Amino acid sequence: RARASDAFRTMLGEVARCPCPIWECPPELLVELGPRLFDTARDTGRLACASARLSSGLRTPTGRLRVGSVVVVSLEALREAMERASPGDVEVLRVDLAARGAARYDRGAISRAMQELGRYLEGASSLQVLSVRLVSFDTAMERLRLESKTWAALIRGLSSVAQFGRLRTLELSRVSIKASQATQAIDCPPDRRGRVLRRASTSPIRSAGGSDIFAPRGRDLVLGAAAVPSEDDGAETRSFLDVLGELAELEELRLTHDELLGSTAAMLPPVLATLPKLDRVDLARNYIPRQVMEEVRSALPRRVRLLGDDKQAICF
């Protein structure tokens, strides 16, 4: 947005002489209101076509738009957004296939789109809000459940998002999550975060300028994983529960209409209790007995508000 604001400010000086009523407004007002449009894909695309400077400021070197928010209610819009919007600039991503209230897609189309979404999330370094709402049934009126490779693609994407460390809200709705899926070990990208290494105080480190510098005594030197290759640079196995435990900035978790059973819900408290900023968990519209919900509530920290105990699909 900062780049877009600078581009917008520069563009004002170029086109202020254009015969258009909007340019009669005070420049300060235009600079204030213009960047507010930059979070929506359609307005960002239109502005990117307005001038060469705006096009340069609103696009990445690869030609993708710098969009802060993507909200879609169809697979067609989702595919277009993933193709045209830069994943590193998206802060809010909401996919709501249930918004239109009908089964409009077959199982294969949804599976392919979710696999593409998982790959897209691997580059979503700024993502703070992720909401995925699928449909309950496909066009054949069969219960929609993600196949193994689709679930694995989503978990790999979530694993990358967890490593970026910015996600505050996660919602997965109508995504069937069985106990076997929650604990399934999936090959995920290696941790991109830096590893903490301790060097001796006399160990020289080659600086960018070519000179030798020395690490301060008693200090840890944090080096990026790319700078210090690991002996094993292959994929690391993680489960859905493992990924949840890595979302250190998570504040809100919604797992609704996910066919969660009591055995699956009982696995959540040990993981969620480690998240320091979590304050809201919604488990509505699942198959969790009331007794299990009470056990989950008692096992979570007091600051966490648990919702959904009175809104289960089946009450035991």
N, C-alpha and C positions, 0 to 999 in steps of 0.2 A: 504494500500500500504506500510506503514511503516513496518508492520509485515512481509509482503511478502519480502521486501528488506532485512530485518534481516535474514529471512530464506534463501534467495538466497545467501547472503554473507556467511552464515554458510555452506550451501551446497557446495560452491566452494572449501572449504577446504577438504570436504569429497571425492569429485569425481575428483579432479584435476589430479589424476593419471590415469583416464580412457583414453583409446586410442581413443580419439575423437578430431578432429581438432579444435573445438570451444574452448577447454580448453587451447589451445596454445596462445589465446589472453590474453593481460594483464588483471589481475583481476579487475583493476579500470574500464576498459572498459566494462567488463561483468556486474559489479555492476551497472553501469550507464544505460546500454541498457536493461538489463533483466527486471527490474520493469516496463518498458514501455509496456511490453506484458501483464501485469496483468489486464488491463482494458477490455480485450476481453475474452468472455466465453471459446472459444475453446482453446486459448493459456493457459488460466489459468487452465483449466482442464488437459491439457497435462503436464504442469509444476507440478501440484499437484500429478501426477503419477510418477514424476521423482525420488522423494526420500521421505523418511518418514518425514524429517524436512519440506520440502516444502509442503507436504500434510497437515501437522499440521498447518503451517502458512497461507495457502490459504483456509482453511476450518473453518467453525464455529463449535462449540461443537456438533451441530446437524447434521453435515456432509455437509452442504451447502457451495458452493463456494463463496468466497469473490470476487465478480465481480463489477467493478465500472461502466461499461456501458453495456447495453443490447439493441440491435437493431435487430428487427425481422420484417419479411414481410409475415408471415404465422401464422395461429392459432396454428399449431403443434409446431412451434418454440417458440411461446409465452408460451404455456403450459409447455414445457420443461424448459424454462428459469425460470418460476415462481416456478417450482418444485425444481430446482437445485441451483438457485442463491439466496443468502441471501438478503432479502429485505432491511435490515438495511445498507448494503454496496453499494447498487446501487445508483449512482449519476445521471446517464442519462438513461432514459427509452423511447425508441421510438418504436411505433407499427405502421407500415404502411401496411395495408392490400390492399391499392390501388396501391401499387408499381408495381404489376404485371398486372394491368390494366384489370382485368376480375372478374366477380362475381364467386368466387370459393366455397363459403360456403353458407349453408342455414341459415335462420334466427335464428333457435334454437342454432346452433353451435356458432354463433357470440354472441348471448345473454349469453350463458353459459360462454364463454371466458371472456366477459366484466364483468360479475359478479365475476369471479375468480380474474380478475385484480383489481376490487374494493377492495376485501378482501386483496389482496397482497399489495396494496398501504397503508393499515392501519399500516403496519410495515416498510414502506419506510422512515426511519428517516433521511436519508442522501440525499434524492432526490432533485436535483436542476433543472433538465430538464425533462419535461413530454410531450410527443407528441403522440397523438392517432389519426390516420387517418383511418377511416373505408371506406367501399365501398358504392357506391350509391344504388346498387341493389343487391339482393340476387340471388341465383341460379334459383329461379322461376321468375326472372326479375321483381320483385316487389320492390317498393321503401323501402329501409331499414330504419326503425325507431325503436329505442330502446323501449322496453316495460317498464312499470312503475317500476317493481322490478329491472330491469337492470340499469335503470337511477338512482334509489335510491342507488344501490350498488356503482356506480361510485361516487356519491356525498359523500357517507360516506367515501370512500377512499380519496377523495380530501380534505374532512374536516380534516382527520388525517394528511395528508400532510401539510395542512395549520397550524396545531398546531405545527408541527415540525419546521416550520419557515425557510426553506432553499430553497424553490422553487423559481427559477428565471425566468423560461420560461415555459409557458403553451400553448399547442396547441390542440385544438379539431376541427377536420375536418371531414366533412360528418357525424356529430353527430347532428341530427335534434333537435333544441332547440326552442320550442315554448314558448310564454309568460307564459303559465300555468306551463310549466316545470321549467322555470327560477325562478318562485316564489313558487313552490311546497315545502311545509314543509316536511322535511324528518328527521326521527329519526337518529341521528348521535352519535358516541361515546362521552362521556363527555370530557370536556377540560382536557388534561393531564398537561397543564402548571400549574405552581405553583400559588397559590392565595396569595395576599398580605394581611397580617393580622397585626394589630397594637396591641402590648402588652403594658401594663403598665411598667414603668421602673423598678418596683420592682417585676415583675412577673418572677418567676424562670423558667428556661427551662432545662430539663434534657438532658445532653450531652451524646455522645456515650459512654464515659467512666463511666457514672453513676453519675457524680458530677453535682451540680446545677450551671448554669451560668445565667447571667442576661442580658437582651437585653439592648443595649445602649440607653440612653435617647433620645427621638425624632427620633428614627430610625424605619423603617418598617422591619418586619421580613418576609422573603419570604419562605413559606413552600410549599412543593410539595402537590399536591392534594391527593396523596396516603397516605402521612403522616397525613394530617388533613382531615378526611372523611367529605364529604358534607352531609347535611341532605337529599339531593336528588342526589344519585349517579346514577340515571337512565340516559337514553339517552336524549340528547338535540336536539331540532328540529332546523334545518337549511335548507335554500334553496340554490340553486346554486349561487344566487347573494350574499347571506350572506357569503358563502365560499370564493367567489372572494374577498370580502372586508377584509378577514382575511389573504390574501397572502401578507404580509407586505414587503417581499423581492422581489416580482414579478417585473421584468423589461420588459418582453415582453409577450403579450397576442395575440394569433391568434385564431380567431373564423371564419373559412372559410368554405364555402359550407355547412353551418349549417341551411339553410332555415330561417335565422333570418328575421323577419318582422320589419317594422318601429317601431311598438309598443314595441317590445322586445329591439331593439337597444336604444330606448329612456330611458330605465331603466338602462343602463350601466353607464352614466356619474356620477351620484351621488355616485356610488360604486367605480368606478375607480379613481375618484378624491381624494379618501382617501389613495391611495397607494403611498407612498412617493418616491419610486424608479422606478415607471413605466415610460417608455419613448417611448414605441412603441405598437400600437394596430392595428391589421390587421383584417378587417371585409369584405374582398373581397369575391365575389361570393355568395352573399346572396340576399335577396329581400328587400333591404332598399332604399327608395326613396332618391334622391339627397338632397332634402330639409332637410330630417331628418339627413342625414350624416353631413350636414353643421351645424345643431343644435347640434349634438353630438360633432363636432370639437370645436365649440365655448364654449361648456360647460366644456370641458376637460382643464386641465392646459396647459399652452403654451409649456411646456417641452415635452408633449406627442405628438408624431407624429402619426396621424391617416391615415391609408392606406385603399384603397378599394373603395373610392367613385366613381371612374371611372371604376370599375370592378364588377359591380353588375349584377346579372343574368337577372334582369328585370329593365329597366329604365323607370321611370314614368314621 
